[in-house]
Amino acid sequence: MTATQLQIGPHTVTPPVVLAPMAGITNAPFRTLCREFSGGKGLFVSEMITTRALVERDAKTMRLIHFDGSEKPRSIQLYGVDPVTVGKAVRMIVDEDLADHIDLNFGCPVPKVTRKGGGSALPYKRNLLRSILREAVTGAGSLPVTMKMRKGIDDDHITYLDAGRIAVEEGVTAIALHGRTAAQHYGGTADWDAIARLKESVPEIPVLGNGDIWSADDATRMMRETGCDGVVVGRGCLGRPWLFGDLVAAFEGGGAPARPTLREVAAVMRRHAELLAEWLEDEERGVIDFRKHVAWYTKGFSVGSEMRKRLAITSSLAELDALLAELDLDQEWPAGADGPRGRTSGRNRVVLPDGWLDDPYDCAGVSADAELDTSGG
C-alpha cells in the first residue's frame, strides 16, 4: 500500500497509525517498546488520565503523564465529565507544557465509568458533550484536541453521527470511532460500515477507524474499505508490540509480518519487565506489573499451564530470567498466536445513571464523584 500520512493539527503522523490508550497497558514502557519496533513512526497515546486527578496532582496520575524524551509528539488522553474540570486540566497541560496533543475519551465502556455518565455514555447527552469539547478546545489554544468514541450506548441509542457533527462545530481536530456500541463492550464484530458513514458525515476532519485490527493487513483493509484517514490499534498489539513494525512495513510497501520465535518473544518480555522496573523505580513492582502481559506474549506457544502460572507469579528479573530459560525457545511463531486477543466478551447491558436516557439534551445526572477514579479502561 502506498505510504500515507495523517495530520493532527501541526503534527504529521506517518504512517497513519495510532496506539490506542489502554488502562494499565499503554504506559511509558509499553509505548517505548512499540516505538522501537516502529522506528519512531506513528502516534502513541498515554493511558487514560482523569481530569480531576490531574488538576489535583494525584501522585499516580503525575507518573502516568511521564513521557520519554524521545516521544514526539507527546499525546495525552483525558477522561472527564465536568466541562469546568476538563477546561482546567487542559489549561494545566498547556501552561506547564505537559503534552503536544490532547485526546478526549468518550469510548470507555466499563461499568465504573458509564454508571457515572462518563466514557461511552456521555455522547448521548449532546449539550454536555458540546460543553466539554468547547472548554477543551478553547483551553488548548494551539494544541490539537481529538476525541475517541463508540457508535453509541446500544443499537437503540446510536450517537456517533450527532457527536461527529458537534465535534466539527466545536473545533475538534480529528475523531476516532470504535465500531462497537458500549453494550457490545469488546464482543461481536466491529462495524466498519459505521466508520465509513462517519467519514462521509464529517469530511472536514480526519476520521480514524478502530476495532478488530489484529494484523497490518487488517489495518490497510480497513482504510481501503471505509475511506478512513488512519487506524487506531488496541488489543491487537497486546503481547505483540512488534505489530507496529508490521504496520510501518505494510504502509510503506515492504516487508512480511514479523513472525518471531519464542526466543525473540522472550527477549521482548525481559525488556518489557526491565523497562517497567526502571519506570516504577522498583524491580519487584515492575515485574509484578508485567505479570498481566505473560498470557498475551505466550499465546499459542507450547508453554504449558503450569509454566504460565509460574511466569505469572514472578517478582524479580532474576526469577523471570530463570523461568524463560526453561522454555523451548526454538519454537517458531504458532498459528494460534494470530487473530483476536485480549477481552472479547460482550455485556449487552450498559450501567447508566438513573434516568440517563430520559432526555438526550438535559445535562443533569452527572454525579460529583464521576471523576474520582484515576483510570477507567
SELUMMAR-893286 format. One record per residue (C-alpha): residue in one letter; chain; x, y, z. Coordinates in Angstrom, 2 decimals. Example, Ala and Ser with C-alpha at 12.3 -4.5 7.8 and 13.67 -1.06 7.14 Angstrom:
+-----+-------+---------+---------+---------+
: res : chain :       x :       y :       z :
+-----+-------+---------+---------+---------+
:   a :     A :   12.30 :   -4.50 :    7.80 :
:   s :     A :   13.67 :   -1.06 :    7.14 :
+-----+-------+---------+---------+---------+
! end
This chain:
+-----+-------+---------+---------+---------+
: res : chain :       x :       y :       z :
+-----+-------+---------+---------+---------+
:   m :     A :    0.00 :    0.00 :    0.00 :
:   t :     A :    1.28 :    3.48 :   -0.86 :
:   a :     A :    2.54 :    5.35 :    2.21 :
:   t :     A :    0.03 :    7.84 :    3.56 :
:   q :     A :    0.09 :   10.30 :    6.39 :
:   l :     A :   -2.29 :   11.71 :    8.95 :
:   q :     A :   -2.42 :   15.34 :   10.01 :
:   i :     A :   -3.29 :   16.03 :   13.67 :
:   g :     A :   -3.09 :   19.79 :   13.90 :
:   p :     A :    0.58 :   20.68 :   13.30 :
:   h :     A :    1.67 :   17.06 :   13.74 :
:   t :     A :    2.19 :   14.82 :   10.71 :
:   v :     A :    1.77 :   11.15 :   11.62 :
:   t :     A :    3.40 :    8.77 :    9.15 :
:   p :     A :    2.15 :    6.13 :    8.68 :
:   p :     A :   -1.38 :    6.99 :    9.91 :
:   v :     A :   -1.25 :    4.56 :   12.82 :
:   v :     A :   -2.16 :    5.33 :   16.44 :
:   l :     A :   -1.68 :    3.24 :   19.57 :
:   a :     A :   -5.00 :    3.21 :   21.44 :
:   p :     A :   -4.93 :    4.28 :   25.08 :
:   m :     A :   -5.42 :    1.23 :   27.31 :
:   a :     A :   -5.57 :    1.48 :   31.09 :
:   g :     A :   -2.65 :   -0.23 :   32.78 :
:   i :     A :   -1.10 :   -1.07 :   29.40 :
:   t :     A :   -0.01 :    1.97 :   27.38 :
:   n :     A :    2.29 :    3.43 :   29.98 :
:   a :     A :    5.70 :    4.84 :   29.08 :
:   p :     A :    7.48 :    1.42 :   28.98 :
:   f :     A :    4.98 :   -0.15 :   26.59 :
:   r :     A :    4.95 :    2.94 :   24.38 :
:   t :     A :    8.76 :    2.72 :   24.26 :
:   l :     A :    8.61 :   -0.88 :   23.02 :
:   c :     A :    6.05 :   -0.04 :   20.35 :
:   r :     A :    8.05 :    2.98 :   19.17 :
:   e :     A :   11.24 :    0.94 :   18.98 :
:   f :     A :    9.59 :   -1.59 :   16.68 :
:   s :     A :    8.05 :    1.16 :   14.53 :
:   g :     A :   11.31 :    3.06 :   14.21 :
:   g :     A :    9.66 :    6.01 :   15.95 :
:   k :     A :    6.88 :    6.24 :   13.37 :
:   g :     A :    3.21 :    6.58 :   14.31 :
:   l :     A :    1.44 :    8.19 :   17.27 :
:   f :     A :    1.44 :    6.62 :   20.74 :
:   v :     A :   -1.14 :    7.84 :   23.26 :
:   s :     A :   -0.86 :    7.66 :   27.05 :
:   e :     A :   -3.28 :    5.61 :   29.05 :
:   m :     A :   -6.42 :    7.43 :   30.12 :
:   i :     A :   -5.92 :   10.26 :   32.62 :
:   t :     A :   -8.78 :   11.51 :   34.79 :
:   t :     A :   -9.02 :   15.28 :   34.61 :
:   r :     A :   -9.80 :   15.81 :   38.28 :
:   a :     A :   -6.87 :   13.64 :   39.34 :
:   l :     A :   -4.60 :   15.65 :   37.03 :
:   v :     A :   -5.81 :   19.00 :   38.33 :
:   e :     A :   -5.33 :   17.79 :   41.91 :
:   r :     A :   -1.86 :   16.46 :   41.01 :
:   d :     A :   -2.53 :   12.93 :   42.19 :
:   a :     A :    0.88 :   11.22 :   42.53 :
:   k :     A :   -0.07 :    8.16 :   40.46 :
:   t :     A :   -1.52 :   10.36 :   37.73 :
:   m :     A :    1.58 :   12.55 :   37.57 :
:   r :     A :    3.63 :    9.39 :   36.97 :
:   l :     A :    1.26 :    8.30 :   34.21 :
:   i :     A :    1.79 :   11.52 :   32.26 :
:   h :     A :    5.55 :   10.99 :   32.14 :
:   f :     A :    6.93 :   10.93 :   28.60 :
:   d :     A :   10.29 :    9.67 :   27.46 :
:   g :     A :   12.43 :   12.36 :   25.87 :
:   s :     A :   12.15 :   10.64 :   22.51 :
:   e :     A :    8.34 :   10.77 :   22.42 :
:   k :     A :    7.27 :   13.32 :   19.82 :
:   p :     A :    4.53 :   14.35 :   19.81 :
:   r :     A :    3.61 :   13.74 :   23.43 :
:   s :     A :    0.00 :   12.59 :   23.45 :
:   i :     A :   -2.30 :   12.51 :   26.49 :
:   q :     A :   -5.79 :   11.07 :   26.65 :
:   l :     A :   -8.12 :   12.73 :   29.15 :
:   y :     A :  -11.34 :   11.45 :   30.69 :
:   g :     A :  -13.75 :   13.93 :   32.19 :
:   v :     A :  -17.46 :   14.62 :   32.65 :
:   d :     A :  -17.38 :   18.15 :   34.04 :
:   p :     A :  -16.65 :   20.90 :   31.50 :
:   v :     A :  -15.03 :   23.17 :   34.09 :
:   t :     A :  -12.66 :   20.47 :   35.33 :
:   v :     A :  -11.82 :   19.40 :   31.78 :
:   g :     A :  -11.02 :   23.03 :   30.96 :
:   k :     A :   -8.74 :   23.32 :   34.00 :
:   a :     A :   -6.90 :   20.12 :   33.09 :
:   v :     A :   -6.37 :   21.23 :   29.50 :
:   r :     A :   -5.06 :   24.65 :   30.55 :
:   m :     A :   -2.72 :   22.95 :   33.04 :
:   i :     A :   -1.32 :   20.81 :   30.22 :
:   v :     A :   -0.78 :   23.90 :   28.08 :
:   d :     A :    0.63 :   26.14 :   30.82 :
:   e :     A :    3.08 :   23.51 :   32.08 :
:   d :     A :    3.95 :   22.11 :   28.64 :
:   l :     A :    2.91 :   18.59 :   29.61 :
:   a :     A :    1.89 :   17.39 :   26.12 :
:   d :     A :    1.65 :   18.30 :   22.44 :
:   h :     A :   -1.71 :   16.66 :   21.71 :
:   i :     A :   -4.85 :   16.05 :   23.79 :
:   d :     A :   -7.32 :   13.24 :   23.11 :
:   l :     A :  -10.66 :   13.05 :   24.92 :
:   n :     A :  -12.14 :    9.70 :   25.91 :
:   f :     A :  -15.81 :    9.16 :   25.08 :
:   g :     A :  -15.43 :    5.48 :   24.30 :
:   c :     A :  -14.72 :    3.65 :   27.55 :
:   p :     A :  -17.49 :    1.04 :   28.14 :
:   v :     A :  -16.57 :   -0.23 :   31.61 :
:   p :     A :  -19.37 :   -0.02 :   34.21 :
:   k :     A :  -17.47 :    2.07 :   36.76 :
:   v :     A :  -17.22 :    4.80 :   34.10 :
:   t :     A :  -20.61 :    4.58 :   32.37 :
:   r :     A :  -22.57 :    4.31 :   35.62 :
:   k :     A :  -21.38 :    7.86 :   36.36 :
:   g :     A :  -22.21 :    9.19 :   32.91 :
:   g :     A :  -18.68 :    9.07 :   31.56 :
:   g :     A :  -16.94 :    7.37 :   28.66 :
:   s :     A :  -19.23 :    5.89 :   26.05 :
:   a :     A :  -22.34 :    7.01 :   27.96 :
:   l :     A :  -21.55 :   10.71 :   27.68 :
:   p :     A :  -22.15 :   11.48 :   23.96 :
:   y :     A :  -25.84 :   10.67 :   24.49 :
:   k :     A :  -26.03 :   13.99 :   26.36 :
:   r :     A :  -25.44 :   16.22 :   23.36 :
:   n :     A :  -25.25 :   19.53 :   25.22 :
:   l :     A :  -22.86 :   18.15 :   27.82 :
:   l :     A :  -20.63 :   16.78 :   25.07 :
:   r :     A :  -20.63 :   20.16 :   23.35 :
:   s :     A :  -19.76 :   21.98 :   26.57 :
:   i :     A :  -16.83 :   19.67 :   27.31 :
:   l :     A :  -15.46 :   19.95 :   23.78 :
:   r :     A :  -15.82 :   23.73 :   23.80 :
:   e :     A :  -13.93 :   24.07 :   27.09 :
:   a :     A :  -11.21 :   21.70 :   25.91 :
:   v :     A :  -10.66 :   23.31 :   22.51 :
:   t :     A :  -10.74 :   26.83 :   23.96 :
:   g :     A :   -8.30 :   25.93 :   26.72 :
:   a :     A :   -5.97 :   24.05 :   24.41 :
:   g :     A :   -5.12 :   27.06 :   22.27 :
:   s :     A :   -2.75 :   25.86 :   19.56 :
:   l :     A :   -2.66 :   22.25 :   20.84 :
:   p :     A :   -4.83 :   19.92 :   18.73 :
:   v :     A :   -7.75 :   18.26 :   20.50 :
:   t :     A :   -9.10 :   14.95 :   19.22 :
:   m :     A :  -11.73 :   12.57 :   20.55 :
:   k :     A :  -12.37 :    8.82 :   20.63 :
:   m :     A :  -15.88 :    7.43 :   20.82 :
:   r :     A :  -18.10 :    4.44 :   20.13 :
:   k :     A :  -21.19 :    4.12 :   17.94 :
:   g :     A :  -23.46 :    4.74 :   20.91 :
:   i :     A :  -24.81 :    3.18 :   24.07 :
:   d :     A :  -26.65 :    0.36 :   22.29 :
:   d :     A :  -28.43 :   -0.23 :   18.99 :
:   d :     A :  -31.40 :    1.84 :   20.19 :
:   h :     A :  -29.24 :    4.79 :   21.25 :
:   i :     A :  -26.76 :    5.47 :   18.45 :
:   t :     A :  -24.91 :    8.76 :   18.87 :
:   y :     A :  -21.79 :    8.79 :   16.70 :
:   l :     A :  -23.11 :   10.87 :   13.79 :
:   d :     A :  -24.51 :   13.58 :   16.08 :
:   a :     A :  -21.33 :   13.52 :   18.14 :
:   g :     A :  -19.24 :   13.83 :   14.99 :
:   r :     A :  -21.07 :   16.95 :   13.83 :
:   i :     A :  -20.80 :   18.51 :   17.30 :
:   a :     A :  -17.06 :   17.77 :   17.31 :
:   v :     A :  -16.57 :   19.51 :   13.96 :
:   e :     A :  -18.59 :   22.53 :   15.07 :
:   e :     A :  -16.54 :   22.85 :   18.27 :
:   g :     A :  -13.14 :   22.68 :   16.57 :
:   v :     A :  -12.04 :   19.13 :   17.27 :
:   t :     A :   -9.11 :   18.20 :   15.02 :
:   a :     A :   -9.85 :   14.51 :   14.40 :
:   i :     A :  -12.21 :   11.75 :   15.54 :
:   a :     A :  -11.54 :    8.07 :   16.22 :
:   l :     A :  -14.51 :    5.72 :   16.10 :
:   h :     A :  -14.56 :    2.25 :   17.63 :
:   g :     A :  -17.13 :    0.41 :   15.55 :
:   r :     A :  -18.98 :   -1.07 :   18.53 :
:   t :     A :  -21.61 :    0.17 :   20.96 :
:   a :     A :  -20.97 :    0.28 :   24.69 :
:   a :     A :  -23.36 :   -2.66 :   25.05 :
:   q :     A :  -21.15 :   -4.78 :   22.81 :
:   h :     A :  -18.16 :   -4.00 :   25.03 :
:   y :     A :  -15.46 :   -5.98 :   23.16 :
:   g :     A :  -17.71 :   -8.74 :   21.84 :
:   g :     A :  -19.04 :   -9.44 :   18.39 :
:   t :     A :  -17.63 :   -7.84 :   15.27 :
:   a :     A :  -16.70 :   -4.20 :   14.84 :
:   d :     A :  -18.95 :   -2.31 :   12.42 :
:   w :     A :  -16.55 :   -0.89 :    9.85 :
:   d :     A :  -19.50 :    0.45 :    7.84 :
:   a :     A :  -20.15 :    2.92 :   10.65 :
:   i :     A :  -16.60 :    4.22 :   10.24 :
:   a :     A :  -17.32 :    4.81 :    6.55 :
:   r :     A :  -20.56 :    6.62 :    7.36 :
:   l :     A :  -18.82 :    8.86 :    9.87 :
:   k :     A :  -16.14 :    9.73 :    7.32 :
:   e :     A :  -18.87 :   10.71 :    4.85 :
:   s :     A :  -20.62 :   12.77 :    7.53 :
:   v :     A :  -17.57 :   14.76 :    8.66 :
:   p :     A :  -15.36 :   15.23 :    5.60 :
:   e :     A :  -13.87 :   18.37 :    7.15 :
:   i :     A :  -11.58 :   16.48 :    9.57 :
:   p :     A :   -9.69 :   13.18 :    9.69 :
:   v :     A :  -11.60 :   10.09 :   10.86 :
:   l :     A :   -9.69 :    7.18 :   12.35 :
:   g :     A :  -11.06 :    3.65 :   12.49 :
:   n :     A :  -10.77 :    1.34 :   15.49 :
:   g :     A :  -11.91 :   -2.21 :   16.10 :
:   d :     A :  -10.77 :   -5.69 :   15.04 :
:   i :     A :   -7.34 :   -4.70 :   13.75 :
:   w :     A :   -5.35 :   -7.83 :   14.53 :
:   s :     A :   -2.76 :   -7.51 :   11.76 :
:   a :     A :   -1.21 :   -4.98 :    9.41 :
:   d :     A :   -3.39 :   -6.40 :    6.64 :
:   d :     A :   -6.50 :   -5.60 :    8.71 :
:   a :     A :   -5.32 :   -2.01 :    9.05 :
:   t :     A :   -4.77 :   -1.42 :    5.35 :
:   r :     A :   -8.00 :   -3.22 :    4.51 :
:   m :     A :   -9.96 :   -1.01 :    6.93 :
:   m :     A :   -8.62 :    2.09 :    5.22 :
:   r :     A :   -9.47 :    0.77 :    1.76 :
:   e :     A :  -12.97 :   -0.34 :    2.72 :
:   t :     A :  -14.01 :    2.65 :    4.85 :
:   g :     A :  -12.05 :    5.56 :    3.39 :
:   c :     A :  -10.88 :    6.46 :    6.89 :
:   d :     A :   -7.73 :    8.57 :    7.30 :
:   g :     A :   -5.93 :    6.38 :    9.81 :
:   v :     A :   -6.27 :    3.47 :   12.21 :
:   v :     A :   -6.20 :    3.10 :   15.98 :
:   v :     A :   -4.77 :   -0.19 :   17.22 :
:   g :     A :   -5.62 :   -1.50 :   20.68 :
:   r :     A :   -5.96 :   -5.15 :   21.69 :
:   g :     A :   -4.16 :   -6.36 :   18.56 :
:   c :     A :   -0.80 :   -5.27 :   19.97 :
:   l :     A :   -1.19 :   -6.92 :   23.39 :
:   g :     A :    1.86 :   -9.11 :   23.78 :
:   r :     A :    2.88 :   -8.05 :   20.25 :
:   p :     A :    4.48 :   -4.60 :   20.31 :
:   w :     A :    6.27 :   -5.57 :   17.07 :
:   l :     A :    2.89 :   -5.18 :   15.32 :
:   f :     A :    3.85 :   -1.54 :   14.86 :
:   g :     A :    6.83 :   -2.63 :   12.80 :
:   d :     A :    4.46 :   -4.71 :   10.67 :
:   l :     A :    2.19 :   -1.68 :   10.25 :
:   v :     A :    5.01 :    0.59 :    9.12 :
:   a :     A :    6.15 :   -2.04 :    6.61 :
:   a :     A :    2.62 :   -2.52 :    5.27 :
:   f :     A :    2.01 :    1.19 :    4.75 :
:   e :     A :    5.43 :    1.73 :    3.22 :
:   g :     A :    5.02 :   -1.19 :    0.83 :
:   g :     A :    7.58 :   -3.70 :    2.01 :
:   g :     A :    8.40 :   -6.49 :    4.43 :
:   a :     A :    6.47 :   -9.52 :    5.60 :
:   p :     A :    4.76 :   -9.52 :    9.02 :
:   a :     A :    7.02 :  -10.33 :   11.97 :
:   r :     A :    6.99 :  -13.99 :   12.97 :
:   p :     A :    9.33 :  -14.10 :   15.97 :
:   t :     A :   10.48 :  -17.31 :   17.57 :
:   l :     A :    9.78 :  -17.85 :   21.25 :
:   r :     A :   13.41 :  -16.90 :   21.92 :
:   e :     A :   12.80 :  -13.49 :   20.36 :
:   v :     A :    9.49 :  -13.12 :   22.20 :
:   a :     A :   11.22 :  -13.98 :   25.49 :
:   a :     A :   13.78 :  -11.25 :   24.86 :
:   v :     A :   10.97 :   -8.72 :   24.39 :
:   m :     A :    9.28 :   -9.96 :   27.56 :
:   r :     A :   12.50 :   -9.46 :   29.51 :
:   r :     A :   12.97 :   -5.96 :   28.14 :
:   h :     A :    9.35 :   -5.05 :   28.88 :
:   a :     A :    9.72 :   -6.14 :   32.51 :
:   e :     A :   13.02 :   -4.28 :   32.84 :
:   l :     A :   11.51 :   -1.06 :   31.43 :
:   l :     A :    8.63 :   -1.30 :   33.90 :
:   a :     A :   11.07 :   -1.79 :   36.79 :
:   e :     A :   13.04 :    1.29 :   35.73 :
:   w :     A :    9.89 :    3.37 :   35.25 :
:   l :     A :    8.45 :    2.42 :   38.64 :
:   e :     A :   11.89 :    2.68 :   40.26 :
:   d :     A :   11.20 :   -0.65 :   41.94 :
:   e :     A :   12.15 :   -4.01 :   40.42 :
:   e :     A :    9.55 :   -6.04 :   42.29 :
:   r :     A :    6.71 :   -3.66 :   41.43 :
:   g :     A :    7.83 :   -3.59 :   37.80 :
:   v :     A :    7.92 :   -7.37 :   37.45 :
:   i :     A :    4.58 :   -7.69 :   39.23 :
:   d :     A :    3.08 :   -5.14 :   36.85 :
:   f :     A :    4.48 :   -7.16 :   33.95 :
:   r :     A :    2.62 :  -10.31 :   35.03 :
:   k :     A :   -0.57 :   -9.27 :   33.21 :
:   h :     A :    1.31 :   -9.42 :   29.88 :
:   v :     A :    2.55 :  -13.02 :   30.22 :
:   a :     A :   -0.52 :  -14.72 :   28.73 :
:   w :     A :   -0.55 :  -12.35 :   25.75 :
:   y :     A :    3.14 :  -12.85 :   24.95 :
:   t :     A :    2.95 :  -16.64 :   25.25 :
:   k :     A :   -0.40 :  -17.07 :   23.44 :
:   g :     A :   -0.26 :  -20.06 :   21.08 :
:   f :     A :    3.19 :  -21.27 :   22.13 :
:   s :     A :    3.70 :  -24.67 :   23.78 :
:   v :     A :    4.46 :  -23.36 :   27.24 :
:   g :     A :    2.13 :  -25.36 :   29.48 :
:   s :     A :   -0.36 :  -24.18 :   32.06 :
:   e :     A :    1.98 :  -24.80 :   34.99 :
:   m :     A :    4.76 :  -22.71 :   33.46 :
:   r :     A :    2.31 :  -19.94 :   32.62 :
:   k :     A :    1.25 :  -19.88 :   36.26 :
:   r :     A :    4.88 :  -19.73 :   37.41 :
:   l :     A :    5.64 :  -16.89 :   34.98 :
:   a :     A :    2.58 :  -15.03 :   36.24 :
:   i :     A :    3.77 :  -15.02 :   39.85 :
:   t :     A :    7.35 :  -13.84 :   39.31 :
:   s :     A :    8.58 :  -10.94 :   41.42 :
:   s :     A :   12.17 :  -10.35 :   40.24 :
:   l :     A :   14.04 :  -10.10 :   36.97 :
:   a :     A :   16.31 :  -12.97 :   38.02 :
:   e :     A :   13.30 :  -15.20 :   38.62 :
:   l :     A :   11.85 :  -14.19 :   35.26 :
:   d :     A :   15.17 :  -14.94 :   33.55 :
:   a :     A :   15.36 :  -18.39 :   35.11 :
:   l :     A :   11.85 :  -19.33 :   34.02 :
:   l :     A :   12.28 :  -18.01 :   30.49 :
:   a :     A :   15.47 :  -20.11 :   30.20 :
:   e :     A :   13.42 :  -23.25 :   30.91 :
:   l :     A :   11.22 :  -22.72 :   27.85 :
:   d :     A :   11.71 :  -24.42 :   24.50 :
:   l :     A :   12.92 :  -21.17 :   22.98 :
:   d :     A :   13.43 :  -22.56 :   19.48 :
:   q :     A :    9.68 :  -22.73 :   18.86 :
:   e :     A :    8.53 :  -20.98 :   15.70 :
:   w :     A :    5.67 :  -18.49 :   15.73 :
:   p :     A :    2.46 :  -20.57 :   16.13 :
:   a :     A :   -0.67 :  -20.10 :   14.03 :
:   g :     A :   -2.65 :  -19.95 :   17.27 :
:   a :     A :   -0.96 :  -16.68 :   18.18 :
:   d :     A :   -2.62 :  -14.75 :   15.37 :
:   g :     A :   -6.09 :  -13.23 :   15.48 :
:   p :     A :   -8.11 :  -11.80 :   18.39 :
:   r :     A :   -6.53 :  -11.31 :   21.77 :
:   g :     A :   -7.49 :   -9.50 :   24.95 :
:   r :     A :  -11.08 :   -9.09 :   26.08 :
:   t :     A :  -13.63 :  -10.43 :   23.61 :
:   s :     A :  -16.79 :  -10.62 :   25.72 :
:   g :     A :  -19.94 :   -8.54 :   25.36 :
:   r :     A :  -22.05 :   -7.19 :   28.21 :
:   n :     A :  -25.36 :   -6.43 :   26.47 :
:   r :     A :  -26.44 :   -4.15 :   29.32 :
:   v :     A :  -24.81 :   -0.79 :   29.95 :
:   v :     A :  -24.83 :    0.52 :   33.51 :
:   l :     A :  -26.02 :    4.16 :   33.44 :
:   p :     A :  -27.05 :    6.83 :   35.94 :
:   d :     A :  -30.75 :    6.78 :   36.84 :
:   g :     A :  -32.83 :    8.48 :   34.17 :
:   w :     A :  -29.83 :    8.96 :   31.86 :
:   l :     A :  -31.79 :    8.04 :   28.74 :
:   d :     A :  -34.82 :   10.21 :   29.52 :
:   d :     A :  -33.57 :   13.30 :   27.69 :
:   p :     A :  -30.59 :   13.36 :   25.29 :
:   y :     A :  -30.11 :   17.10 :   25.83 :
:   d :     A :  -30.56 :   17.51 :   29.58 :
:   c :     A :  -27.11 :   17.72 :   31.22 :
:   a :     A :  -28.32 :   16.80 :   34.70 :
:   g :     A :  -27.42 :   13.44 :   36.18 :
:   v :     A :  -23.62 :   13.55 :   36.26 :
:   s :     A :  -22.60 :   12.93 :   39.88 :
:   a :     A :  -19.88 :   14.86 :   41.67 :
:   d :     A :  -17.79 :   11.72 :   42.14 :
:   a :     A :  -17.76 :   10.84 :   38.44 :
:   e :     A :  -14.08 :   11.66 :   38.15 :
:   l :     A :  -12.74 :   10.16 :   41.35 :
:   d :     A :  -11.26 :    7.08 :   39.67 :
:   t :     A :   -7.83 :    7.72 :   38.18 :
:   s :     A :   -8.31 :    5.28 :   35.32 :
:   g :     A :  -11.26 :    3.70 :   33.59 :
:   g :     A :  -10.03 :    1.31 :   30.93 :
+-----+-------+---------+---------+---------+
! end
